[in-house]
């Protein structure tokens, strides 16, 4: 995944210069408003994720539409959007597939048996 991002970054950078495409940058908004956060203020992880989703809807998608409207090849516009999504919205942790189910814990149970 990292190599794919680096490849897209280098490959897209050549075409960004040719088509004068700029990298996508998003402001960090104060939650629930249109004001930008002051410098040095950080958001909780949950609010950070909401901010990124808002950025995708309000900044990334309109830039992709504008890119396509400027007759830039569709694959370049889509690659720039995909690179932004991979960098900002994908899970960072590598979740491993477990081959065998986890063993169940041993529990002692008392059972009453009547004759």
N, C-alpha and C positions, 0 to 999 in steps of 0.2 A: 504494500500500500504506500509506503514511504517512497519507494523508487518510482512508482507510478506518478505520485505528486510531483516529484522532482523532474521527471521527464516532461510532464505537462507544463510545469513552470518554465523550463528552459525552451521547450518547443513553442509554447504560446508566446514567450517573450520576444522571439524573433518577429512573429506576426503582429504582436501588439505594437511594435515600433513601426511596422509597415503600414498598419491600418490606424495608427495613433489611438489604440485602445489603452485605457488606463486601468490599473488594478482597482479592484472593488474595495472601497473602504467604508466602514460603517461607523456612525457615531454611537456612543453609549448614552441612551436616553434615560432620564429620570423615570422610574416606573409610573405609568399612567398619565404621562404628560408628553409634550413635544420638546421639552427643554433638554439640552445636552448636559450630561454629568460634569461637574467641575473636575479639574485635574486632581489626581490623588484619591478620588473616591472610587471604591470598588463595590461591585454588586455580589450578592450571594450567588452560589452556583445555579440555583433555580431561576433567579431573576436574570442572570447572565444568559441562560438558555433561552428564556423568553425574549430577551433583547436580540439575540441572534435570529430567532424565528421572525421577529418583527422586521429586522434588517433584511432578511430574505424577501419578505413580502413587499416592503416599502422601498428597498434600494436595489437589491440584486435582480429581481424580476423586471422592474422597469429599465434597468441598464441593459439587460439581455434584449428586451423588446427594442430599445433604442439602437442597440448594436445591429440587430437584424434590419431595422428600418434604414440604417446607413449603408445597406448592401454589403456588409462584411459577411464573408462566408459563414454559413450556419454552423458548421462544425467548430469554428473558432469561438463563436459566441457561446455555444453549448459547452465547449471545453472549459472556457473561463468560468462559467456558472458552476459546472461540475467540480472544478478545482476549488472554488469557494466553498461549496457544500461539503466537500471532503475535508477541507481544512477547518471548518467552523461548526458543522453539524454532526459529523460522524463520531461514534464512540471511540474514545482513546484507548480503552483497555482491550486487550485481545482475550476474548472469551474462548476457552478451550472446550472442545466437544469431549465429553466423558464417554469412554468406550464401554465401561461396565457400570452397572448401577451401584450406588453407594450401599454398603452393607447396612442392614437395619440394626439398631441397637438391641442388645439382649435385655429383656425385661422379665422379671419374675412375677408370675401371677399365681394367686391362690384360688383354687377351684374347690368348691364343696361338692362332694359326691355322696349321695345318699344311697344306702343299700336297698 
